[in-house]
Amino acid sequence: MKKLLLAFAFTSLVWSCKSVQTSKNTLATIEATINLNEVKNDQVLVTIKAPKIKSTEISYRIPKTVPGTYSESNYGIYIEDLKAYDKKGNLLLVKKTDENTWTISNAKSLSKITYLVNDTFDIEKGTSFGNEDVFSPAGSNIIAGENFMINTHCFIGYFDNYLSNPYQLSINHPKTLWGATSLTDIDSSDTNDVYTTSRYADLVENPIMYSKPDYTTFTVDGMDIQICVYSPTRKYTAESITPEMKTMMIAQKKFLGKINSTKKYSVLLYLSSLKEDDAHGFGALEHPTATTVVLPEIMDKEELVKSMMDVVSHEFFHIVTPLTIHSKEIQDFDYNAPKMSEHLWMYEGVTEYFANLFQINQGLISESDFYNRIAEKIEESKALNDTMPFTTMSANVLKEPYKEQYLNVYQKGALIGMCIDIIIREKSNGQRGILDLMQKLSNEYGVLKAFNDEELFGKITELTYPEVGDFLKTYVAGPTPIPYDVFLGKVGVEKYKTEQAAAVFLKDNNTPYINVNPASKEIFVAPNMELNIFFDHLGLKGNEILLSINDKNYNLDNIYDLISQSTKWKENEAITIKIKRNGKEETIKGIVKLPMIEKETLKVFDESKKQLKEAWLKG
């Protein structure tokens, strides 16, 4: 899961990642049906036809957690009225043994179970990572006749000891709605879809979004890509964001080369209205052949596309790890008593590093942009526990104090990947890097073969150099902070301080200078806090309402337009603001004064290392 705070406290943006493996078997098929035609009390009915049970008692479980979300969501709390029946329709005794488990007596006569499912979007509050909210892209939505976000783990569970059985999922739906997914519908009906998977883990890894058809398709280097959008006011369409997505995914495929063999990939974008009963946890959740994305619809086009490129690029690179390269803890994931792997530095950190490296490698960003991103990660990583061994944090990430350090996988984790990349480049005279290592690990293991957690460092050392093994032992498994100056110096890069313009409307990632009245949708200056030079110079005070800026009206509906526009303001340019002060409208004319902060960034200082630097960034 990757968390990136958006502009205001009323939103939070989280990226999340997960993994799956596939296998073939000849076991009895478990048949599941979801009825989207009859929605009552904002609930849908699920029916599970049971396999032949040989024990006198059996437990049916809805996941407590799913791989890669790194939090316990307890999806069973959204299940109501679970009933078990024998072949004659008689009720069997069912006892709920915990939040996610139902134990059925006289199980040898079990024919089917039924239950109602509530959606998660309705009760989300947008709280921060680790609190009670289900992360929206890992959650569910039920809007009768309009939209159903079906992350299958929210709707379908499993019987103990039957995780390896194949599943057949039938979904009855209105004719006007279409299911966007990477699964293949084997039913020709336009009101019923039937999907099959080889086991429960494959089912969990295939989200489906039902809404009125709005999608585009294109092919990149043998991969069929599908972009699907649900926008409640039709503000955005799949066509409106496809050009940028296509450019990015072409670059990603070129960067990866032969390391990826996925044939179909779907991007499911759900845009939230931000109403009280809609999604409030924004970001993306990755699957082997799909990414679910949830973002606020009020974002302007530029911000939406940027967010899409950031989250989808990260999720797409999970094709490498952990989807191809992973430990036994991930391959044999226990959905209700999970054991976590030690190697989040690779699953999330290397993935995040690739999501940034490919952009400079493929010419999508400038060298200075890339250095700024690395400098920000160094700064943000130091705000977290820099002496907590990464392997220890990873293995214990579901509990405190390790849980609160999870976000460092996207800061220090990415920097670990960078340092390993530089070491390999240096030792191979620029011929190889960390992408070459991941290719070798992919060949060594692959989708169906998992590694033992404790053996990975030895295998990496064997495939690279002793210096890489020393780095992993010292800085990943050990408590020693990474001396970034040493590793960046190998490619002629060093840190330096510069003064930069800060965000006008944000004091920090969690403290906005403005807020919104949800009833009137009016934007007002935050009271009882020290304001920055932008507000002071124009004489703006707490509780004053911002009506318009430079003749454009603003409120909750287009607040992201305001945030985006403020990033383009220049020092001393003219500005006109219409406000409401003490109930009366006033117009303020003046000039922009931008708040400034001292930031640490990176630059090239040793041109003698240029050849190795170019191999690092462009090799």
C-alpha positions as CSV (number, residue, x, y, z in Angstrom):
1,M,0.0,0.0,0.0
2,K,1.3,3.4,-0.9
3,K,-0.1,6.5,0.7
4,L,0.2,9.9,-0.8
5,L,-1.7,12.7,0.9
6,L,-3.7,15.0,-1.5
7,A,-4.2,18.6,-0.8
8,F,-6.6,18.6,2.1
9,A,-7.5,16.8,5.3
10,F,-10.8,15.8,3.9
11,T,-9.1,13.4,1.5
12,S,-6.4,10.8,1.7
13,L,-4.7,8.9,-1.1
14,V,-3.3,5.4,-0.6
15,W,-1.6,3.1,-3.0
16,S,-1.9,-0.6,-2.4
17,C,-0.4,-3.7,-3.9
18,K,-1.1,-7.4,-3.8
19,S,-0.1,-10.7,-5.3
20,V,-1.4,-14.0,-6.7
21,Q,-0.3,-17.3,-8.2
22,T,-2.1,-19.7,-10.4
23,S,-2.3,-23.5,-10.6
24,K,-4.3,-26.2,-12.3
25,N,-6.4,-28.8,-10.6
26,T,-9.2,-31.3,-11.1
27,L,-11.0,-30.7,-7.8
28,A,-14.7,-30.0,-7.6
29,T,-15.8,-26.5,-8.7
30,I,-17.2,-24.2,-6.1
31,E,-20.1,-22.2,-7.7
32,A,-20.8,-18.6,-6.6
33,T,-23.6,-16.3,-7.8
34,I,-23.9,-12.6,-7.2
35,N,-27.3,-11.1,-8.0
36,L,-27.0,-7.4,-9.0
37,N,-30.6,-7.2,-10.2
38,E,-32.2,-7.2,-6.8
39,V,-30.6,-4.6,-4.5
40,K,-32.5,-4.2,-1.2
41,N,-31.3,-1.9,1.6
42,D,-28.1,-1.3,-0.4
43,Q,-27.3,-5.0,-0.2
44,V,-26.8,-7.8,-2.8
45,L,-27.5,-11.5,-2.4
46,V,-24.7,-14.0,-2.7
47,T,-25.2,-17.7,-3.1
48,I,-22.4,-20.3,-2.7
49,K,-23.0,-23.9,-3.9
50,A,-20.8,-26.0,-1.6
51,P,-18.6,-28.8,-2.8
52,K,-19.1,-32.2,-1.1
53,I,-18.0,-31.8,2.5
54,K,-16.5,-34.9,4.2
55,S,-16.3,-33.5,7.7
56,T,-19.1,-33.1,10.2
57,E,-18.3,-29.4,10.6
58,I,-16.9,-26.8,8.2
59,S,-16.0,-23.2,8.4
60,Y,-16.7,-20.6,5.7
61,R,-14.4,-17.5,5.8
62,I,-14.4,-14.1,4.3
63,P,-10.9,-12.6,4.3
64,K,-9.6,-10.7,7.2
65,T,-6.9,-9.2,4.9
66,V,-5.7,-9.7,1.4
67,P,-2.1,-9.7,0.1
68,G,-0.5,-6.3,-0.2
69,T,-3.0,-4.2,1.7
70,Y,-0.8,-4.6,4.8
71,S,-3.8,-4.0,7.1
72,E,-6.5,-6.0,8.7
73,S,-9.8,-5.0,7.1
74,N,-12.1,-7.7,8.4
75,Y,-14.3,-7.9,5.3
76,G,-16.6,-10.3,7.2
77,I,-18.2,-7.4,9.1
78,Y,-20.0,-6.4,5.8
79,I,-21.7,-9.8,5.6
80,E,-25.2,-10.3,7.1
81,D,-27.8,-13.0,7.5
82,L,-25.6,-16.0,6.4
83,K,-27.7,-19.2,6.2
84,A,-26.8,-22.7,5.3
85,Y,-29.1,-25.3,3.6
86,D,-29.1,-29.0,2.9
87,K,-30.3,-30.4,-0.4
88,K,-34.0,-30.4,0.8
89,G,-33.8,-26.7,1.7
90,N,-33.6,-27.3,5.4
91,L,-31.6,-24.9,7.4
92,L,-28.4,-26.1,9.1
93,L,-27.0,-24.7,12.3
94,V,-24.6,-21.9,11.7
95,K,-22.4,-20.3,14.4
96,K,-20.4,-17.1,13.8
97,T,-17.1,-17.8,15.5
98,D,-15.3,-14.5,14.8
99,E,-15.8,-11.4,12.6
100,N,-14.9,-13.3,9.4
101,T,-15.8,-16.9,10.1
102,W,-19.1,-18.9,10.2
103,T,-19.0,-22.6,11.3
104,I,-21.6,-24.9,9.9
105,S,-22.8,-28.0,11.7
106,N,-23.9,-31.3,10.0
107,A,-21.7,-30.2,7.1
108,K,-21.8,-33.5,5.2
109,S,-25.4,-32.5,4.2
110,L,-24.5,-28.9,3.2
111,S,-25.8,-27.9,-0.2
112,K,-25.4,-24.2,-0.3
113,I,-25.1,-21.0,1.7
114,T,-26.6,-17.6,1.1
115,Y,-25.9,-14.2,2.6
116,L,-26.2,-10.4,2.0
117,V,-23.3,-8.2,1.3
118,N,-23.0,-4.5,2.3
119,D,-20.6,-2.2,0.4
120,T,-17.7,-0.5,2.1
121,F,-17.9,2.9,0.3
122,D,-21.0,3.8,2.2
123,I,-19.3,4.1,5.6
124,E,-15.8,5.3,4.7
125,K,-14.6,8.4,6.5
126,G,-11.3,9.0,4.7
127,T,-9.3,8.3,7.8
128,S,-5.5,7.6,7.6
129,F,-3.8,4.3,6.9
130,G,-4.2,1.7,9.6
131,N,-7.5,3.0,11.0
132,E,-10.9,1.4,10.5
133,D,-11.6,2.3,6.9
134,V,-11.3,-0.3,4.2
135,F,-9.0,1.2,1.5
136,S,-11.4,2.1,-1.3
137,P,-9.7,0.3,-4.2
138,A,-9.8,-2.8,-2.0
139,G,-13.4,-2.2,-1.1
140,S,-16.8,-2.4,-2.7
141,N,-19.6,-0.2,-4.0
142,I,-23.3,-0.9,-4.6
143,I,-25.4,1.6,-6.4
144,A,-28.5,-0.1,-7.9
145,G,-28.6,0.1,-11.7
146,E,-25.6,2.4,-11.8
147,N,-22.3,1.0,-10.4
148,F,-21.0,-2.0,-8.7
149,M,-17.3,-2.2,-7.7
150,I,-16.7,-5.9,-7.1
151,N,-13.4,-6.7,-5.4
152,T,-14.3,-10.3,-5.2
153,H,-12.8,-10.8,-1.7
154,C,-15.6,-8.5,-0.4
155,F,-18.3,-10.8,-1.8
156,I,-16.9,-14.3,-2.0
157,G,-15.2,-16.4,0.7
158,Y,-13.8,-19.9,1.0
159,F,-14.3,-23.1,2.9
160,D,-11.4,-24.4,5.1
161,N,-9.2,-26.8,3.1
162,Y,-10.9,-25.9,-0.2
163,L,-8.7,-22.9,-1.2
164,S,-7.3,-24.9,-4.1
165,N,-10.6,-25.8,-5.7
166,P,-11.6,-24.0,-8.9
167,Y,-14.3,-21.3,-8.7
168,Q,-17.1,-20.5,-11.1
169,L,-18.6,-17.0,-10.6
170,S,-22.0,-16.1,-12.1
171,I,-23.1,-12.5,-11.9
172,N,-26.7,-11.6,-12.8
173,H,-26.8,-7.9,-13.8
174,P,-29.0,-5.3,-15.5
175,K,-28.7,-5.3,-19.3
176,T,-27.6,-1.7,-19.3
177,L,-24.5,-2.5,-17.2
178,W,-21.3,-4.0,-18.5
179,G,-18.6,-5.7,-16.4
180,A,-15.1,-4.4,-16.9
181,T,-12.5,-7.0,-16.0
182,S,-9.6,-9.0,-17.4
183,L,-11.6,-12.2,-16.9
184,T,-13.3,-13.8,-19.9
185,D,-17.1,-14.1,-19.8
186,I,-18.0,-17.5,-21.0
187,D,-21.8,-16.8,-21.1
188,S,-23.2,-15.1,-24.2
189,S,-26.2,-13.6,-22.3
190,D,-26.2,-9.8,-21.9
191,T,-27.8,-10.1,-18.4
192,N,-25.5,-12.9,-17.0
193,D,-21.8,-13.2,-16.9
194,V,-19.9,-16.4,-16.0
195,Y,-16.2,-16.4,-15.0
196,T,-14.0,-19.3,-14.0
197,T,-10.7,-19.3,-12.1
198,S,-8.4,-22.1,-11.1
199,R,-8.5,-21.4,-7.4
200,Y,-9.7,-18.9,-4.8
201,A,-6.5,-16.8,-5.0
202,D,-7.1,-16.2,-8.7
203,L,-10.7,-15.2,-8.0
204,V,-9.5,-12.7,-5.4
205,E,-7.1,-11.2,-8.0
206,N,-9.7,-10.4,-10.6
207,P,-11.8,-7.3,-9.8
208,I,-14.9,-6.5,-11.8
209,M,-16.6,-3.1,-12.2
210,Y,-20.1,-2.9,-13.5
211,S,-21.4,0.4,-15.0
212,K,-22.6,1.8,-18.3
213,P,-19.9,0.9,-20.9
214,D,-17.2,3.5,-21.0
215,Y,-13.9,2.0,-22.1
216,T,-11.1,2.1,-24.6
217,T,-8.7,-0.6,-25.8
218,F,-5.3,-0.6,-27.3
219,T,-2.3,-2.9,-27.8
220,V,1.2,-2.3,-26.6
221,D,3.9,-4.8,-27.6
222,G,1.5,-7.8,-27.6
223,M,-0.4,-6.7,-24.4
224,D,-4.1,-5.8,-24.8
225,I,-4.8,-2.9,-22.5
226,Q,-8.3,-1.8,-21.4
227,I,-9.1,1.5,-19.8
228,C,-12.5,1.6,-18.1
229,V,-14.0,4.6,-16.3
230,Y,-17.0,5.3,-14.1
231,S,-17.6,9.0,-13.6
232,P,-20.9,9.8,-11.8
233,T,-21.5,13.1,-13.6
234,R,-19.7,11.9,-16.8
235,K,-17.1,14.6,-16.3
236,Y,-14.4,12.2,-17.6
237,T,-14.5,9.4,-20.1
238,A,-12.0,6.6,-20.8
239,E,-11.2,8.3,-24.1
240,S,-10.3,11.5,-22.3
241,I,-7.4,9.9,-20.4
242,T,-6.3,7.2,-22.8
243,P,-3.6,9.1,-24.7
244,E,-1.6,9.7,-21.5
245,M,-2.1,6.2,-20.3
246,K,-1.0,4.8,-23.7
247,T,2.2,6.9,-23.7
248,M,3.1,5.8,-20.2
249,M,2.4,2.1,-20.8
250,I,4.4,2.1,-24.0
251,A,7.3,3.5,-22.1
252,Q,6.9,0.9,-19.3
253,K,6.8,-2.0,-21.6
254,K,9.9,-0.8,-23.4
255,F,11.7,-0.3,-20.1
256,L,10.8,-3.8,-18.9
257,G,11.6,-5.6,-22.2
258,K,11.2,-9.3,-22.0
259,I,10.7,-9.5,-18.3
260,N,6.9,-9.3,-18.7
261,S,4.6,-11.7,-20.5
262,T,1.1,-10.5,-19.4
263,K,-1.3,-10.7,-22.4
264,K,-4.2,-8.6,-21.0
265,Y,-4.3,-5.7,-18.6
266,S,-7.3,-3.7,-17.3
267,V,-7.3,-0.3,-15.6
268,L,-10.6,0.2,-13.7
269,L,-11.1,3.8,-12.7
270,Y,-13.8,4.7,-10.2
271,L,-14.3,8.5,-9.7
272,S,-15.9,9.4,-6.4
273,S,-18.4,12.1,-5.9
274,L,-16.9,12.8,-2.4
275,K,-20.4,12.6,-1.0
276,E,-20.8,11.2,2.6
277,D,-21.7,7.8,1.3
278,D,-19.0,7.5,-1.4
279,A,-15.4,6.5,-1.5
280,H,-12.9,8.6,0.5
281,G,-9.7,6.5,0.3
282,F,-7.9,7.3,-2.9
283,G,-5.3,5.5,-4.8
284,A,-4.9,2.1,-6.6
285,L,-4.8,-1.6,-5.9
286,E,-2.7,-3.8,-8.2
287,H,-3.5,-7.3,-9.5
288,P,-1.6,-9.5,-11.9
289,T,-3.7,-8.3,-14.9
290,A,-5.6,-5.3,-13.5
291,T,-5.4,-2.2,-11.4
292,T,-8.4,-0.7,-9.6
293,V,-8.1,3.1,-9.1
294,V,-10.3,5.3,-7.0
295,L,-9.9,9.1,-7.2
296,P,-12.1,12.1,-6.6
297,E,-14.1,13.3,-9.7
298,I,-13.6,17.0,-8.8
299,M,-9.9,16.8,-9.7
300,D,-9.0,18.9,-12.7
301,K,-7.8,17.1,-15.8
302,E,-4.1,17.8,-15.3
303,E,-4.2,16.5,-11.7
304,L,-6.3,13.5,-12.6
305,V,-3.9,12.4,-15.3
306,K,-0.8,13.0,-13.1
307,S,-2.4,10.9,-10.3
308,M,-3.3,8.2,-12.8
309,M,0.2,8.1,-14.2
310,D,1.7,7.9,-10.7
311,V,-0.4,5.2,-9.3
312,V,-0.9,3.0,-12.4
313,S,2.8,3.1,-13.2
314,H,3.7,1.9,-9.7
315,E,1.0,-0.8,-9.8
316,F,2.0,-2.0,-13.3
317,F,5.5,-2.7,-12.2
318,H,4.2,-5.2,-9.6
319,I,4.1,-7.5,-12.6
320,V,7.8,-8.0,-11.8
321,T,7.5,-8.3,-8.0
322,P,5.7,-9.8,-6.2
323,L,3.6,-11.2,-9.0
324,T,6.5,-13.0,-10.6
325,I,9.2,-12.9,-7.8
326,H,7.8,-13.6,-4.4
327,S,8.2,-15.7,-1.2
328,K,6.2,-18.6,0.1
329,E,4.4,-16.3,2.5
330,I,2.8,-14.6,-0.5
331,Q,2.3,-17.6,-2.7
332,D,0.5,-19.5,0.1
333,F,-1.2,-16.5,1.6
334,D,-3.4,-17.1,4.6
335,Y,-6.3,-14.7,4.3
336,N,-7.3,-14.9,7.9
337,A,-4.0,-15.6,9.8
338,P,-1.4,-14.1,7.4
339,K,2.3,-14.4,7.9
340,M,4.1,-11.5,6.3
341,S,7.3,-11.7,4.2
342,E,10.6,-9.9,5.1
343,H,11.0,-8.4,1.7
344,L,8.8,-5.3,1.3
345,W,12.0,-3.5,0.3
346,M,11.7,-5.5,-2.9
347,Y,8.0,-5.9,-3.4
348,E,7.2,-2.2,-2.8
349,G,10.5,-0.4,-2.7
350,V,12.0,-1.7,-6.0
351,T,8.6,-1.3,-7.6
352,E,8.5,2.3,-6.6
353,Y,12.0,2.8,-7.7
354,F,11.2,1.4,-11.2
355,A,8.1,3.7,-11.3
356,N,10.4,6.7,-11.1
357,L,13.5,5.3,-13.0
358,F,11.5,4.3,-16.1
359,Q,10.4,7.9,-16.5
360,I,13.9,9.3,-16.7
361,N,15.0,6.2,-18.7
362,Q,12.3,6.7,-21.3
363,G,12.5,10.5,-21.4
364,L,9.2,11.3,-19.7
365,I,10.8,13.5,-17.1
366,S,14.0,15.5,-16.9
367,E,17.1,14.6,-15.0
368,S,16.5,17.4,-12.5
369,D,13.0,16.1,-12.0
370,F,14.3,12.7,-11.2
371,Y,16.9,14.1,-8.8
372,N,14.2,16.1,-7.0
373,R,12.1,12.9,-6.5
374,I,15.1,11.1,-5.0
375,A,15.9,14.0,-2.8
376,E,12.3,14.1,-1.5
377,K,12.4,10.4,-0.7
378,I,15.7,10.8,1.2
379,E,14.1,13.7,3.2
380,E,10.8,11.9,3.9
381,S,12.6,8.6,4.8
382,K,14.5,10.4,7.6
383,A,11.2,11.5,9.1
384,L,10.5,7.9,9.8
385,N,12.5,5.4,11.9
386,D,15.8,5.2,10.0
387,T,17.3,2.5,12.3
388,M,14.5,0.0,12.2
389,P,15.7,-3.0,10.2
390,F,13.6,-3.2,7.0
391,T,13.3,-7.0,7.2
392,T,12.0,-6.8,10.8
393,M,9.5,-4.1,9.9
394,S,8.2,-6.1,6.9
395,A,7.7,-9.3,8.8
396,N,5.8,-7.5,11.5
397,V,4.0,-4.8,9.5
398,L,0.5,-5.7,10.7
399,K,1.3,-4.7,14.3
400,E,2.8,-1.7,16.0
401,P,5.4,-0.2,16.2
402,Y,6.2,-1.6,12.8
403,K,2.8,-0.8,11.2
404,E,3.3,3.0,11.6
405,Q,6.6,2.7,9.6
406,Y,5.0,0.9,6.6
407,L,5.0,4.1,4.4
408,N,8.8,4.0,4.4
409,V,8.6,1.2,1.9
410,Y,7.9,3.9,-0.7
411,Q,10.7,6.2,0.5
412,K,13.6,4.2,2.0
413,G,12.5,1.1,0.1
414,A,12.9,2.8,-3.2
415,L,16.2,4.2,-2.1
416,I,17.4,0.7,-1.3
417,G,16.6,-0.3,-4.8
418,M,18.5,2.8,-6.1
419,C,21.6,1.9,-4.1
420,I,21.6,-1.7,-5.3
421,D,21.2,-0.5,-8.8
422,I,24.2,1.8,-8.5
423,I,26.4,-0.9,-6.9
424,I,25.6,-3.3,-9.7
425,R,26.2,-0.6,-12.3
426,E,29.6,0.2,-10.8
427,K,30.8,-3.4,-10.5
428,S,29.7,-4.3,-14.0
429,N,31.1,-1.1,-15.6
430,G,27.6,0.1,-16.4
431,Q,26.6,-3.0,-18.3
432,R,24.0,-4.3,-15.8
433,G,21.7,-2.9,-13.1
434,I,18.9,-3.9,-10.8
435,L,16.5,-4.6,-13.8
436,D,19.0,-7.3,-14.9
437,L,18.9,-8.7,-11.3
438,M,15.1,-8.9,-11.4
439,Q,15.2,-10.6,-14.8
440,K,17.6,-13.2,-13.3
441,L,15.4,-13.7,-10.2
442,S,12.4,-14.0,-12.5
443,N,14.2,-16.8,-14.4
444,E,15.3,-18.5,-11.2
445,Y,11.8,-18.5,-9.6
446,G,8.9,-17.2,-11.6
447,V,5.1,-17.2,-11.2
448,L,4.8,-20.7,-9.8
449,K,8.0,-21.1,-7.8
450,A,8.4,-19.2,-4.6
451,F,11.6,-18.5,-2.6
452,N,12.2,-19.0,1.1
453,D,12.5,-15.6,2.8
454,E,15.8,-16.4,4.5
455,E,17.4,-17.5,1.3
456,L,16.8,-14.4,-0.9
457,F,19.8,-12.4,0.2
458,G,22.1,-15.3,-0.6
459,K,20.6,-15.8,-4.0
460,I,20.9,-12.1,-4.9
461,T,24.5,-12.1,-3.8
462,E,25.1,-15.2,-6.0
463,L,23.5,-13.4,-9.0
464,T,25.3,-10.1,-8.5
465,Y,28.4,-9.2,-6.3
466,P,29.5,-9.6,-2.7
467,E,29.1,-5.9,-2.3
468,V,25.4,-6.2,-2.9
469,G,25.2,-8.9,-0.2
470,D,27.1,-6.7,2.2
471,F,24.7,-3.9,1.5
472,L,21.6,-6.0,2.2
473,K,23.0,-7.4,5.5
474,T,24.1,-4.0,6.7
475,Y,21.4,-1.6,5.6
476,V,18.3,-3.8,4.9
477,A,18.6,-6.5,7.6
478,G,20.6,-4.3,9.9
479,P,19.9,-1.0,11.8
480,T,22.5,1.1,10.1
481,P,21.1,4.2,8.2
482,I,22.2,4.3,4.5
483,P,24.9,6.8,3.7
484,Y,23.3,8.1,0.5
485,D,26.1,10.5,-0.2
486,V,28.5,7.5,-0.7
487,F,26.3,5.8,-3.2
488,L,25.2,8.9,-5.1
489,G,28.8,9.9,-5.2
490,K,29.6,6.8,-7.3
491,V,27.6,8.4,-10.1
492,G,28.8,11.9,-9.6
493,V,25.7,13.3,-7.8
494,E,25.7,15.2,-4.5
495,K,23.2,17.0,-2.3
496,Y,22.8,20.8,-2.2
497,K,20.3,23.2,-0.6
498,T,18.1,25.6,-2.6
499,E,15.2,27.9,-1.9
500,Q,11.9,26.9,-3.6
501,A,8.3,28.1,-3.6
502,A,6.1,26.2,-1.2
503,A,2.4,25.3,-1.6
504,V,0.2,28.4,-1.2
505,F,-2.6,26.6,0.5
506,L,-0.8,23.9,2.5
507,K,1.3,24.4,5.6
508,D,2.4,20.7,5.4
509,N,0.9,17.5,4.0
510,N,-1.7,17.4,6.8
511,T,-2.4,21.0,7.5
512,P,-4.3,23.2,5.0
513,Y,-4.6,26.9,5.2
514,I,-8.1,26.7,3.8
515,N,-11.1,24.5,4.5
516,V,-14.6,23.8,3.2
517,N,-18.1,24.2,4.6
518,P,-19.7,20.9,3.4
519,A,-23.2,22.4,3.6
520,S,-22.6,25.6,1.6
521,K,-19.5,24.2,-0.3
522,E,-17.8,27.5,0.4
523,I,-14.0,27.7,0.8
524,F,-12.8,29.6,3.8
525,V,-9.5,30.6,5.3
526,A,-8.6,28.4,8.2
527,P,-9.1,30.2,11.6
528,N,-6.8,30.2,14.6
529,M,-3.6,29.5,12.8
530,E,-0.6,31.5,11.7
531,L,-1.0,32.1,7.9
532,N,1.8,32.4,5.3
533,I,3.0,35.4,3.4
534,F,0.5,34.9,0.6
535,F,-2.5,35.5,3.0
536,D,-0.7,38.1,5.1
537,H,0.3,40.2,2.1
538,L,-3.2,40.3,0.7
539,G,-4.7,41.0,4.2
540,L,-6.7,37.7,4.2
541,K,-7.9,36.5,7.7
542,G,-9.2,33.4,9.2
543,N,-12.9,32.5,8.5
544,E,-13.0,34.8,5.4
545,I,-14.7,33.1,2.5
546,L,-12.9,32.9,-0.9
547,L,-15.5,33.4,-3.6
548,S,-13.4,33.9,-6.7
549,I,-9.8,34.4,-7.8
550,N,-9.0,36.2,-11.1
551,D,-12.7,36.2,-12.0
552,K,-13.1,32.5,-11.6
553,N,-15.6,31.3,-9.0
554,Y,-14.4,28.5,-6.6
555,N,-16.1,26.1,-4.2
556,L,-15.9,22.5,-3.1
557,D,-16.9,21.3,-6.6
558,N,-13.8,22.7,-8.3
559,I,-11.4,23.1,-5.4
560,Y,-8.8,21.0,-7.2
561,D,-8.9,23.5,-10.0
562,L,-7.9,26.1,-7.5
563,I,-5.1,24.0,-6.1
564,S,-3.8,23.2,-9.5
565,Q,-3.9,26.8,-10.6
566,S,-2.1,28.0,-7.5
567,T,1.0,25.9,-8.4
568,K,1.3,28.0,-11.6
569,W,1.2,31.4,-9.9
570,K,4.4,33.5,-10.2
571,E,6.0,35.8,-7.7
572,N,4.7,39.4,-7.9
573,E,2.1,38.6,-10.6
574,A,-1.2,40.5,-10.3
575,I,-4.1,38.8,-8.5
576,T,-7.7,39.7,-7.8
577,I,-9.6,37.9,-5.0
578,K,-13.3,38.3,-4.2
579,I,-14.1,37.4,-0.6
580,K,-16.9,37.5,1.9
581,R,-15.8,39.3,5.0
582,N,-18.2,39.6,8.0
583,G,-21.1,38.8,5.6
584,K,-20.2,41.4,3.0
585,E,-18.5,40.8,-0.3
586,E,-15.2,42.6,-1.0
587,T,-12.7,42.6,-3.8
588,I,-8.9,42.5,-3.0
589,K,-6.4,43.5,-5.7
590,G,-2.7,42.9,-5.2
591,I,0.2,40.8,-6.1
592,V,1.2,37.2,-5.4
593,K,3.8,36.6,-2.7
594,L,4.9,33.0,-2.6
595,P,6.0,31.3,0.6
596,M,9.5,30.0,0.3
597,I,11.2,27.1,2.0
598,E,14.8,25.7,1.9
599,K,14.9,22.3,0.3
600,E,17.6,19.8,-0.2
601,T,18.0,18.4,-3.7
602,L,20.6,16.8,-5.9
603,K,22.9,17.8,-8.7
604,V,25.8,16.5,-10.8
605,F,29.1,17.7,-9.4
606,D,31.6,15.2,-10.9
607,E,31.6,14.9,-14.7
608,S,34.3,12.2,-14.6
609,K,31.5,9.9,-13.5
610,K,29.3,10.8,-16.4
611,Q,29.5,7.5,-18.2
612,L,28.4,5.5,-15.1
613,K,25.7,8.1,-14.4
614,E,24.3,7.7,-18.0
615,A,24.3,4.0,-17.7
616,W,22.4,4.3,-14.4
617,L,19.7,6.6,-15.8
618,K,19.6,5.5,-19.5
619,G,21.1,2.0,-19.6
